[in-house]
């Protein structure tokens, strides 16, 4: 029986039943399977008017009544548990709830859809800046201070040093400070002393204060001018009141002054100000100040552009959906330069006119500066921006503006999908194909899924857009689950750049062992003479270690899985990380007999040094994670290049999309093969996307663009179709292959990662889990692969093995996989082995 009625406001209407206690349904802030359920706590009478759904509290938990964080997700006045056994809530952490009814429902959906814990979903939705961190303090037990050091003989040298240090301090000491002095290895001695009762350890929850306030002072508005002048005259005549008279004289001329500025200007003390406040002559008010991370930038006001007929058709169609949406999802397939951003701007303008709010998601931080410029220029202070390079306080300020309804637009990466808007009408995912929309930590959500679900819940419209849509999204359009709108022309009527494929095998035959083909060097030289800009793109993503023949382009692939083998330098072997097949690297190419077969890879730093060697007078910029550090690192590099302070920009995928450089007429793609032969069934798709996206950076101004693609596999369909800017031909070829090999979107994949520091235990655990999975797969409904070492087989001293499960029924796949994992855990109950899982993974490592 509920005694509350949930309304559109955050607060419910509570009907207190006489003699009955109010009870909160709480999710405990400990991420563990056994605790992933609702706990009931009594709400103290003093908190009855303050506790509401979505608010964060501190509660006693466990036998020791440890103080832990919790979130109120429901209220009731009855429970099956004896009310005498229920504990009371300690305190309320925040005055404002983090979750309204829609975000709470979204968290519940995420828990079921991704098979994760509720607390992980709630913490993902709340701003990271607001998370509670525990701090530990230690001291010698007061009753033992005199005797702690007496028995030196039975104490180790390390224990004696720690106790001597603690004896010299009277109060609790931060445990981190002790580790700084004695090293992390001292933890085992501290644990031993704690077990013996010699030292006490105290845990305190620390919430970082992120709001920034300024105190302002003004004359009490209830005083009239004549009365105030009499007070000033009286104070001027009294010896000890001169400071107060000066304060009032200034406030009569400049009302509403920051207290610190007034103190500095008049050289007066706090006591003079407080004396006036206590007599109600002045009033002091604390005002929260929001810091704008883009206040240093000058955004010029911009008017809407006149849309092309194609753009107009798309805009009008989506506007027609805004007023009657039931959670519509629309894919805009628009070629590079087709003016998708202008469509977003005009759609958002319509949403604002209707009193609604919009979220714009961008795939990575490199897109933000240019996107911010466009949106701030159009909508000014109605736009908030969030991303990982901002400080915690800046992110908190942006979140709070959204929470309080002070902005209408939020721009940011995948986490911005949880912006606490109450009048949400539109969510846009730009470059929807990007894998950065998928989280790699629990809950492993995809922002596209969450955006679509959120729009479905609130009756909004979800627009996803790309020049190279993911196969899953385009397939959904074909299945009628999403609507498809197409932009086939550039907005400024400029032509797509011409693309030339350079066969690097022929370069090798001619004796050119450089990373630059002869044609690319000539084109760069031409651009430098014409004072036009060049982008050199290195098609590299993390672990691109495959073996190929430099003469014929042949790449060693697993016969069982049609996936490239991964090269392991330590023993010169190659292995398939799907089925486990393992071989020694051949000394000659199996296809042409050439000895030019070896590991393939190159980095941005080497490209930069080669450019400087061949073109010593060229001004060169390199953009990667090393050079683009800091809050405005990307911005500075992009601004320098845009203002033509450099001739050549070198980079990886962070320069491949979203940027508009009118003077760039040449793009060189140095190694198209690098993503083509990753151990991933999506490698051809990623290659096509990257080549198409980076090609789109050329010829966006008045001058025509040209693109040179260097490859050892010029006949591969992903490269040939990218050359012709032909998405449909690529899609048709790739979707047919996926169907034949039973890969997504025709099936679902469940990836299981077994990790631990003990290699033998990790391997035996992986085989034990596979044994359980095979036993429970009696009807062969599931395809099982592995166990094999993960592509990244060791990270931070942890060994990693993986198992892959495939099934076309997503719900059945999750139930089976989680049941197998739970069976395994019941048999091998050890903390030494960790198991991670991911449904529909985008990265297969």
C-alpha positions in Angstrom: 0.0 0.0 0.0 1.5 3.4 -1.0 0.6 6.5 0.9 2.0 8.9 -1.6 0.9 10.1 -5.0 3.6 11.0 -7.5 3.0 14.3 -9.3 5.0 16.1 -12.1 7.0 17.9 -9.4 9.8 16.1 -7.6 7.9 15.9 -4.4 5.0 13.5 -3.7 1.9 14.3 -1.8 2.3 12.4 1.5 -0.6 11.2 3.5 0.7 10.3 7.0 -1.2 7.3 8.5 -1.5 7.9 12.2 0.7 5.6 14.3 2.6 4.3 11.3 6.1 5.2 10.4 7.1 6.5 7.0 9.5 4.1 5.2 12.0 4.8 2.4 13.0 2.2 -0.2 16.7 2.6 -0.6 19.3 1.4 -3.0 22.6 0.9 -1.1 25.8 2.5 -2.5 27.8 -0.7 -2.6 28.2 -2.3 -6.0 27.8 -6.1 -5.3 25.4 -8.7 -6.7 24.1 -9.7 -3.3 23.2 -6.1 -2.4 21.4 -5.3 -5.7 18.0 -5.0 -4.1 15.8 -2.6 -2.2 16.5 -2.0 1.5 13.9 -0.4 3.8 14.7 2.4 6.3 12.5 4.3 8.6 12.3 8.0 7.9 12.8 10.0 11.2 10.0 12.5 11.9 12.4 15.4 11.5 13.0 14.3 7.9 9.5 13.5 6.9 8.9 16.7 5.0 12.4 16.6 3.3 12.8 13.0 2.1 11.6 12.5 -1.5 12.1 10.1 -4.3 15.5 10.6 -6.0 17.3 12.1 -3.0 20.6 10.8 -1.6 20.9 9.8 2.0 23.4 8.3 4.5 22.1 5.1 6.2 23.5 2.6 8.7 24.4 -0.7 7.0 25.5 -4.2 8.2 26.2 -5.5 11.7 28.5 -2.6 12.5 26.0 0.0 11.2 28.6 1.4 8.8 27.5 4.7 7.4 26.9 4.2 3.6 25.5 6.2 0.8 22.0 5.3 -0.5 19.4 6.6 -2.9 15.7 6.8 -2.2 13.8 5.2 -5.1 10.4 4.7 -3.4 8.2 5.4 -0.3 5.8 3.2 1.5 4.2 2.7 4.9 4.2 -1.1 5.1 6.8 -3.8 4.5 7.1 -7.5 5.1 10.0 -6.9 7.4 9.3 -6.4 11.2 9.3 -2.6 11.7 11.2 -3.1 15.0 14.1 -4.5 12.9 14.2 -1.5 10.6 17.0 1.1 11.0 16.6 4.9 10.7 18.1 7.0 8.0 21.1 9.0 9.4 20.9 12.1 7.3 20.1 13.7 3.9 23.2 14.4 1.8 21.8 16.8 -0.8 18.9 19.2 -0.6 17.9 18.5 -4.3 17.0 15.0 -5.7 19.2 13.7 -8.5 16.5 11.8 -10.2 13.0 12.6 -11.3 10.5 9.9 -12.2 11.7 9.6 -15.8 15.4 9.3 -14.9 14.6 6.7 -12.2 12.6 4.7 -14.8 15.5 5.0 -17.2 17.8 3.6 -14.6 15.5 0.6 -14.0 15.4 0.0 -17.7 19.2 0.1 -18.0 19.5 -2.4 -15.2 17.3 -4.9 -17.1 18.5 -4.1 -20.6 22.3 -4.3 -19.9 22.1 -6.8 -17.0 23.9 -4.6 -14.5 23.4 -3.4 -10.9 20.9 -0.6 -10.1 23.5 1.3 -8.1 25.8 1.4 -11.1 23.0 2.8 -13.2 22.1 5.5 -10.6 25.7 6.6 -10.3 26.1 6.8 -14.1 23.1 9.1 -14.3 24.2 11.4 -11.5 27.0 13.9 -12.2 30.4 12.3 -11.5 31.4 15.5 -9.6 28.8 14.7 -6.9 30.0 11.2 -5.9 31.0 10.6 -2.3 34.5 9.5 -1.6 35.6 7.8 1.6 38.6 9.0 3.6 40.3 6.9 6.3 41.9 8.2 9.4 44.0 6.3 12.0 45.3 6.8 15.5 46.6 4.7 18.4 43.7 3.5 20.6 43.5 6.1 23.4 43.4 3.5 26.2 46.6 1.9 24.8 48.8 5.0 24.1 51.0 4.4 27.2 51.5 0.6 26.5 51.6 0.4 22.7 55.4 0.6 22.4 56.4 -1.4 25.5 56.7 -4.8 23.9 59.3 -4.0 21.2 60.6 -7.5 21.0 57.5 -8.9 19.4 57.1 -6.0 17.1 58.7 -5.8 13.6 60.9 -2.9 12.7 58.1 -1.6 10.3 55.4 -1.8 13.1 57.6 0.0 15.6 58.2 2.9 13.1 54.5 3.3 12.4 53.6 3.2 16.1 56.4 5.7 16.9 55.0 8.1 14.3 51.4 7.7 15.6 52.5 8.2 19.2 53.9 11.6 18.2 50.4 12.7 17.0 47.5 13.3 19.4 44.7 13.3 16.8 43.5 11.1 13.9 45.9 11.2 10.9 44.8 10.8 7.3 45.7 7.2 6.2 47.0 8.5 2.8 49.5 10.7 4.7 50.8 7.6 6.5 51.1 5.7 3.1 53.1 8.7 1.7 55.6 8.4 4.5 55.9 4.6 4.9 54.8 3.5 1.4 51.7 1.5 0.3 53.3 -1.8 1.5 52.8 -0.5 5.1 49.1 -1.4 4.7 49.6 -5.0 5.8 51.2 -3.8 9.1 48.4 -1.3 9.7 45.8 -4.1 9.1 47.6 -6.3 11.6 47.8 -3.6 14.3 44.2 -2.8 13.7 43.1 -6.4 14.2 45.1 -6.5 17.4 43.2 -3.4 18.6 46.4 -1.3 18.9 45.2 1.3 16.4 41.8 2.5 15.4 40.7 3.3 11.8 37.9 5.7 11.2 36.1 6.2 7.9 34.6 9.5 6.9 32.5 10.3 3.8 33.8 13.3 1.9 31.6 15.3 -0.4 33.5 17.8 -2.4 31.8 21.3 -2.1 31.5 22.3 -5.7 29.1 25.3 -5.5 30.8 28.7 -5.4 29.1 31.5 -3.5 29.8 35.2 -3.0 28.4 37.3 -0.1 26.7 40.5 -1.1 25.8 43.4 1.2 23.0 46.0 0.8 20.9 48.5 2.8 17.8 47.0 4.4 15.0 47.9 2.0 12.6 48.6 4.9 14.6 51.7 5.9 13.6 55.0 4.2 16.2 57.5 3.1 15.6 60.0 5.9 15.9 57.4 8.6 19.2 56.1 7.0 20.7 59.6 6.8 19.9 60.1 10.6 21.8 56.8 11.4 24.8 57.9 9.3 24.9 61.3 11.0 24.7 59.7 14.4 27.5 57.2 13.7 29.7 59.9 12.3 29.5 61.7 15.6 30.5 58.6 17.7 34.1 57.7 18.0 33.7 53.9 17.7 31.2 54.0 14.8 33.2 55.7 12.1 33.8 52.4 10.2 30.0 51.6 10.2 29.2 55.2 9.0 31.7 54.7 6.0 30.0 51.4 5.1 26.6 53.0 5.1 27.7 56.0 3.1 29.2 53.7 0.4 26.0 51.5 0.3 23.9 54.6 -0.2 25.8 55.3 -3.4 26.6 51.7 -4.5 24.0 49.3 -3.3 24.5 45.5 -3.6 28.4 45.1 -3.3 30.4 41.9 -2.7 31.4 41.9 1.0 35.1 41.3 0.2 35.3 44.2 -2.2 33.7 46.5 0.4 36.1 45.4 3.1 39.1 45.9 0.7 37.9 49.4 -0.5 37.1 50.8 3.0 39.6 48.8 5.1 36.9 47.7 7.5 36.5 44.5 9.6 33.9 41.7 9.6 32.8 42.9 13.1 31.7 46.3 11.7 29.7 44.6 9.0 28.1 42.0 11.4 27.2 44.8 13.8 25.1 46.5 11.1 23.6 43.2 10.1 22.6 42.3 13.6 20.8 45.7 13.9 19.0 45.0 10.6 20.4 48.1 9.0 22.1 46.1 6.3 21.3 42.7 4.8 23.8 40.1 3.7 22.9 37.5 1.0 25.0 34.6 -0.3 24.7 34.2 -4.1 25.8 31.1 -5.9 28.0 31.9 -8.9 28.0 29.7 -12.0 31.3 29.6 -13.9 31.1 29.5 -17.7 34.0 27.4 -19.1 33.6 29.3 -22.4 33.5 32.8 -21.0 37.0 33.4 -22.5 35.6 33.0 -26.0 33.8 35.6 -28.0 30.8 34.1 -29.8 29.4 36.3 -32.5 25.7 36.2 -32.9 24.7 34.1 -36.0 21.4 34.0 -37.9 19.9 30.9 -39.5 21.3 30.0 -42.9 18.9 29.6 -45.8 18.5 25.8 -46.1 18.7 23.9 -49.4 15.6 22.1 -50.5 17.0 18.8 -49.2 17.7 20.4 -45.8 14.3 22.1 -45.8 12.5 18.7 -46.4 14.3 17.1 -43.5 13.7 20.0 -41.1 9.9 20.2 -42.0 9.4 16.5 -41.6 11.1 16.3 -38.2 9.2 19.4 -37.0 6.0 17.7 -37.9 6.9 14.9 -35.5 7.8 17.2 -32.5 4.2 17.9 -31.5 2.8 14.3 -31.8 5.9 12.1 -31.1 5.6 8.8 -29.4 9.3 8.4 -29.2 10.1 8.5 -32.9 13.6 7.6 -34.0 15.0 9.1 -37.2 18.3 8.4 -39.0 19.6 11.2 -41.2 22.1 9.7 -43.7 23.8 12.8 -45.0 27.1 12.9 -47.0 30.0 14.9 -45.5 29.3 18.6 -45.9 25.6 18.2 -46.4 24.8 20.7 -43.6 23.6 18.4 -40.9 24.6 20.9 -38.1 22.4 23.6 -39.6 19.5 21.1 -39.5 20.2 20.5 -35.8 20.2 24.3 -35.1 16.9 24.9 -36.9 15.3 22.0 -35.2 16.4 23.2 -31.8 15.1 26.7 -32.5 11.7 25.1 -33.1 12.0 23.2 -29.8 12.8 26.3 -27.9 9.8 28.1 -29.4 7.7 25.3 -28.0 9.2 25.7 -24.6 11.1 22.5 -24.9 14.7 21.4 -24.3 17.3 19.6 -26.4 20.4 17.4 -25.9 23.1 17.3 -28.6 25.6 14.4 -28.2 29.0 14.5 -29.9 31.2 11.4 -30.1 34.4 12.9 -28.7 36.0 16.0 -27.3 37.6 17.1 -30.5 34.2 18.0 -31.9 33.2 20.3 -29.1 35.0 23.6 -29.8 33.5 24.0 -33.3 30.1 22.7 -32.2 30.0 25.1 -29.2 30.9 28.0 -31.5 27.9 27.2 -33.8 25.4 26.7 -31.0 26.5 29.5 -28.7 26.5 31.9 -31.7 22.9 30.9 -32.4 21.5 30.5 -28.9 23.9 32.3 -26.5 23.4 31.6 -22.8 20.7 29.1 -23.5 23.5 26.6 -24.2 25.4 24.5 -21.6 28.4 22.4 -22.4 29.9 19.4 -20.6 32.9 17.2 -21.2 35.7 15.4 -19.4 38.3 18.2 -19.9 36.2 20.6 -17.7 36.9 20.8 -14.0 34.5 19.0 -11.6 33.1 22.4 -10.6 32.5 23.5 -14.1 30.7 20.2 -14.9 28.6 20.6 -11.8 27.7 24.2 -12.8 26.5 23.0 -16.2 24.5 20.2 -14.7 22.9 22.5 -12.1 21.9 25.0 -14.8 20.2 22.2 -16.6 18.6 20.9 -13.4 17.2 24.4 -12.6 15.9 24.9 -16.2 18.3 27.9 -16.8 19.4 26.5 -20.2 17.5 24.9 -23.1 20.4 23.0 -24.8 23.1 20.7 -23.5 26.0 19.7 -25.7 28.3 16.9 -24.6 29.6 13.3 -25.0 27.6 10.2 -24.1 27.1 11.1 -20.4 25.1 14.2 -21.5 22.2 11.8 -22.5 21.4 11.9 -18.7 21.0 15.7 -18.6 18.2 16.4 -16.0 15.9 18.3 -18.4 12.2 18.2 -17.4 10.8 19.4 -20.8 13.0 17.2 -23.1 11.7 17.2 -26.7 14.7 16.3 -28.8 17.9 14.3 -28.6 20.5 14.4 -31.4 23.4 12.0 -31.8 25.9 13.5 -34.3 28.2 10.9 -36.0 26.0 8.1 -34.6 28.4 5.4 -35.9 31.2 6.3 -33.5 32.1 3.6 -30.9 32.8 6.2 -28.2 29.0 6.3 -27.6 29.4 2.9 -26.0 30.6 2.8 -22.4 33.4 0.4 -21.5 32.7 0.4 -17.8 29.5 -0.8 -16.0 26.8 -0.2 -17.0 28.1 -0.8 -20.5 25.4 1.3 -22.1 25.2 2.7 -25.6 24.1 6.3 -25.7 22.0 5.6 -28.9 19.9 3.0 -27.1 19.5 5.2 -24.0 18.6 8.3 -26.1 15.9 6.3 -28.0 14.5 4.9 -24.8 14.5 8.3 -23.1 12.6 9.9 -26.0 10.2 7.0 -25.9 9.5 7.6 -22.2 9.0 11.4 -22.6 7.4 11.5 -26.0 10.5 13.2 -27.6 12.2 12.8 -31.0 15.5 11.0 -31.3 17.6 12.0 -34.3 20.8 10.1 -35.1 22.9 11.2 -38.0 26.0 10.3 -40.0 27.6 10.2 -43.4 28.5 6.6 -42.6 25.7 5.1 -40.5 26.4 2.0 -38.5 25.2 -1.2 -40.2 22.9 -1.8 -37.2 21.1 1.6 -37.6 20.7 1.3 -41.3 19.5 -2.2 -41.0 16.9 -1.0 -38.4 15.7 1.5 -41.0 15.2 -1.4 -43.5 13.3 -3.3 -40.9 11.0 -0.3 -40.2 12.2 0.3 -36.7 13.7 3.7 -37.6 12.8 6.2 -40.2 15.4 7.2 -42.8 16.0 10.7 -44.3 18.7 11.3 -46.9 20.9 14.2 -47.8 22.8 13.4 -51.0 24.3 16.9 -51.8 26.7 19.2 -50.1 25.0 22.3 -48.7 27.3 24.8 -50.5 26.9 22.8 -53.8 30.7 22.0 -53.8 31.6 18.6 -55.1 32.9 15.7 -53.1 36.7 15.4 -53.3 38.3 13.1 -55.9 39.9 10.1 -54.3 42.9 8.3 -55.7 44.1 4.9 -54.4 47.8 4.5 -54.2 49.0 0.8 -54.3 52.0 0.7 -51.9 53.0 -2.7 -53.2 54.1 -0.9 -56.4 55.9 1.7 -54.4 57.9 -1.0 -52.8 58.7 -2.6 -56.2 60.1 0.8 -57.3 62.4 0.9 -54.3 60.3 3.5 -52.3 60.4 2.3 -48.7 59.2 5.7 -47.3 55.9 6.0 -45.5 55.0 8.5 -48.3 54.2 7.5 -51.9 55.8 9.5 -54.7 52.4 10.9 -55.6 51.6 12.0 -52.1 54.9 13.8 -51.8 54.3 15.6 -55.1 50.8 16.7 -54.0 52.0 18.0 -50.6 54.7 20.0 -52.4 52.1 21.4 -54.8 49.9 22.5 -51.8 52.8 24.2 -50.1 53.5 26.2 -53.2 49.9 27.2 -53.6 49.6 28.1 -49.9 46.8 25.5 -49.4 46.6 23.3 -46.4 47.0 19.5 -46.0 45.8 16.9 -43.5 47.8 13.7 -43.1 45.7 11.0 -41.5 47.1 7.9 -39.8 44.5 5.2 -39.8 45.5 3.8 -36.4 43.5 2.7 -33.4 45.3 1.3 -30.4 46.4 -2.2 -31.1 46.8 -2.5 -34.9 49.3 -5.4 -35.0 48.7 -7.7 -37.9 51.0 -9.5 -40.3 50.9 -8.7 -44.0 52.9 -9.1 -47.2 54.4 -5.9 -48.6 54.6 -7.3 -52.1 51.1 -8.7 -52.7 49.1 -7.2 -49.8 48.1 -10.6 -48.4 47.0 -10.6 -44.8 47.2 -13.8 -42.6 43.6 -14.6 -41.5 42.1 -17.4 -39.4 40.4 -20.0 -41.6 37.7 -20.6 -38.9 36.7 -17.0 -38.2 37.7 -14.9 -41.2 39.4 -12.5 -38.8 43.0 -11.3 -39.0 45.5 -13.0 -36.8 47.1 -10.9 -34.0 50.9 -10.6 -33.9 52.7 -11.3 -30.6 56.2 -9.9 -30.7 57.5 -11.8 -27.6 57.4 -15.2 -29.4 56.9 -14.2 -33.0 53.6 -16.0 -33.1 50.2 -15.1 -34.5 46.9 -16.0 -32.9 43.2 -15.8 -33.6 41.5 -14.2 -30.5 38.1 -15.6 -31.5 38.7 -19.4 -31.7 42.3 -19.6 -30.3 44.0 -20.9 -33.5 47.8 -20.3 -33.1 50.7 -20.3 -35.7 54.3 -19.3 -36.0 54.8 -16.3 -38.3 55.8 -17.7 -41.8 59.1 -16.5 -43.2 57.6 -16.3 -46.8 54.2 -15.2 -48.0 51.8 -18.2 -48.4 50.3 -16.4 -51.5 53.2 -15.0 -53.5 56.3 -16.5 -51.9 57.8 -13.1 -51.1 60.0 -12.6 -48.1 58.5 -9.1 -47.5 56.1 -10.4 -44.9 56.1 -8.9 -41.4 54.3 -7.0 -38.6 52.8 -3.7 -39.8 52.5 -0.5 -37.8 53.5 3.2 -37.7 52.9 6.1 -35.3 52.1 9.9 -35.6 55.5 10.9 -34.2 57.3 9.1 -36.9 55.0 10.7 -39.5 55.9 14.1 -38.1 59.6 13.5 -38.3 59.3 12.2 -41.9 57.3 15.3 -42.9 59.9 17.6 -41.4 62.7 15.7 -43.2 61.0 15.9 -46.6 59.5 19.4 -46.2 61.8 21.3 -43.8 60.1 24.7 -44.5 56.5 23.5 -43.8 54.7 24.5 -40.6 53.6 21.3 -39.0 51.0 20.5 -36.3 50.4 17.1 -34.7 47.2 16.3 -33.0 47.0 13.2 -30.8 46.6 12.5 -27.1 50.1 13.6 -26.3 49.9 17.0 -28.0 46.3 17.8 -27.2 46.6 17.7 -23.4 44.8 20.2 -21.2 41.3 21.6 -21.2 41.7 23.6 -24.4 44.4 21.4 -26.0 42.3 20.4 -29.0 40.9 23.9 -29.3 44.3 25.5 -29.6 45.5 23.1 -32.2 42.4 23.4 -34.3 42.3 27.2 -34.0 46.0 27.4 -35.1 45.2 25.3 -38.1 42.0 27.1 -39.0 43.7 30.5 -38.8 46.4 29.1 -41.2 49.3 29.2 -38.7 50.3 25.7 -40.0 50.5 24.1 -43.5 50.1 20.5 -42.5 48.1 18.8 -39.7 48.9 15.3 -38.7 46.5 13.2 -36.7 44.5 10.0 -36.0 40.8 9.6 -35.9 40.2 12.7 -33.8 40.7 14.8 -36.9 38.7 12.5 -39.1 35.3 14.1 -38.6 33.2 17.2 -37.8 35.8 19.8 -38.6 35.4 22.4 -41.3 38.6 23.8 -42.8 37.9 25.7 -46.0 41.5 26.0 -47.1 42.2 22.2 -46.8 42.4 20.9 -50.4 44.5 17.7 -49.8 44.0 14.8 -47.5 46.6 12.0 -47.4 45.5 8.7 -45.7 48.8 7.0 -44.9 47.9 3.4 -44.0 44.3 2.5 -44.8 45.0 -1.2 -44.0 45.6 -0.6 -40.3 41.9 -0.8 -39.2 41.1 -3.2 -42.0 42.9 -6.1 -40.4 42.1 -5.6 -36.7 40.7 -8.7 -34.9 37.2 -7.5 -35.2 34.3 -8.4 -37.5 33.6 -4.7 -37.8 37.1 -3.9 -39.3 35.8 -3.3 -42.8 33.0 -1.1 -41.6 35.4 1.0 -39.5 37.8 1.3 -42.5 35.1 2.5 -44.8 33.8 5.0 -42.1 37.3 6.5 -41.4 38.3 6.9 -45.1 34.9 8.5 -45.9 34.9 10.8 -42.9 38.5 12.0 -43.3 38.0 12.4 -47.1 35.2 14.7 -46.2 37.6 17.2 -44.7 38.9 18.1 -48.2 37.4 20.6 -50.6 34.8 22.1 -48.2 35.5 25.6 -49.4 35.6 27.1 -52.9 38.6 25.1 -54.0 38.2 21.5 -55.1 39.5 18.8 -52.8 41.6 15.6 -53.5 42.3 12.6 -51.4 45.2 10.1 -51.7 44.6 6.7 -50.0 47.8 4.6 -49.5 47.1 0.9 -49.1 48.6 -2.6 -49.6 45.1 -3.9 -50.4 43.6 -1.6 -53.0 41.0 -4.0 -54.2 39.3 -4.5 -50.9 35.6 -3.6 -51.1 35.7 -1.2 -48.2 38.5 0.9 -49.9 37.0 0.7 -53.4 33.5 1.9 -52.1 35.0 4.6 -50.0 36.9 5.9 -53.0 33.5 6.3 -54.8 31.8 7.7 -51.7 29.4 4.8 -52.2 27.8 3.9 -48.8 25.0 1.7 -50.3 27.4 -0.5 -52.3 29.5 -1.0 -49.2 26.4 -1.7 -47.0 25.0 -4.3 -49.4 28.4 -6.2 -49.6 29.0 -6.0 -45.8 25.5 -6.9 -44.7 25.5 -10.0 -47.0 28.9 -11.1 -45.4 27.5 -10.5 -41.9 24.5 -12.6 -42.7 26.6 -15.5 -44.1 28.9 -15.4 -41.0 26.1 -14.8 -38.5 27.4 -11.6 -37.1 25.4 -8.6 -35.8 22.9 -7.3 -36.8 21.7 -10.8 -37.5 22.7 -12.1 -34.0 23.7 -10.7 -30.6 27.1 -11.2 -28.9 27.8 -11.7 -25.2 31.4 -11.2 -24.3 32.8 -12.6 -21.1 36.2 -11.4 -19.7 37.9 -13.5 -17.0 40.7 -11.5 -15.3 43.1 -11.9 -12.3 46.7 -11.6 -11.3 47.3 -15.4 -11.1 47.7 -16.5 -14.7 47.2 -20.3 -14.1 44.0 -19.6 -12.1 42.7 -17.2 -14.8 43.2 -19.9 -17.5 41.7 -22.8 -15.5 38.8 -20.6 -14.5 38.1 -19.7 -18.1 38.1 -23.4 -19.1 35.9 -24.3 -16.1 33.4 -21.6 -17.1 33.4 -22.9 -20.7 32.8 -26.4 -19.4 29.7 -25.2 -17.5 28.5 -23.2 -20.6 28.8 -26.3 -22.9 27.0 -28.5 -20.4 24.1 -26.0 -20.1 24.0 -25.6 -23.9 22.3 -28.9 -24.5 20.0 -27.8 -27.3 22.8 -25.9 -29.1 20.9 -22.7 -29.1 24.1 -20.7 -28.5 27.4 -20.5 -30.4 30.3 -20.7 -28.1 33.9 -19.4 -28.9 36.9 -19.7 -26.7 38.3 -19.5 -24.2 41.3 -17.6 -25.6 43.6 -14.8 -24.4 42.0 -11.4 -24.9 43.5 -9.2 -27.6 44.9 -7.1 -24.7 46.0 -10.2 -22.8 47.5 -8.4 -19.9 46.7 -5.0 -18.4 48.0 -3.6 -15.2 49.4 -7.0 -14.1 46.1 -8.7 -14.7 45.8 -11.6 -17.1 42.7 -11.5 -19.4 41.0 -14.4 -21.1 37.7 -14.2 -23.0 34.7 -16.2 -24.1 32.2 -15.2 -26.8 28.6 -16.3 -27.0 26.3 -15.7 -29.9 22.5 -16.0 -30.2 19.8 -14.2 -32.2 17.5 -13.9 -29.1 19.0 -11.1 -26.9 16.9 -11.8 -23.8 17.6 -15.6 -23.9 21.4 -14.9 -24.5 21.6 -12.7 -21.4 19.6 -15.1 -19.2 21.8 -18.1 -20.3 25.1 -16.2 -19.9 24.4 -14.7 -16.5 23.1 -18.1 -15.3 26.3 -19.8 -16.4 28.4 -17.1 -14.6 26.4 -17.5 -11.4 26.8 -21.3 -11.5 30.6 -20.8 -12.0 30.7 -18.4 -9.0 28.8 -20.8 -6.8 31.5 -23.5 -7.6 34.6 -21.3 -7.5 34.0 -18.7 -4.8 37.2 -16.7 -4.9 38.0 -13.0 -4.9 41.1 -13.7 -7.0 39.1 -14.0 -10.2 37.0 -11.1 -11.7 34.4 -11.7 -14.4 33.2 -8.8 -16.6 30.5 -9.1 -19.3 29.3 -7.0 -22.2 26.2 -7.4 -24.3 26.5 -6.2 -27.9 30.1 -5.1 -27.4 31.7 -2.6 -29.9 35.3 -3.4 -28.9 36.2 -7.1 -29.0 39.2 -6.9 -26.6 
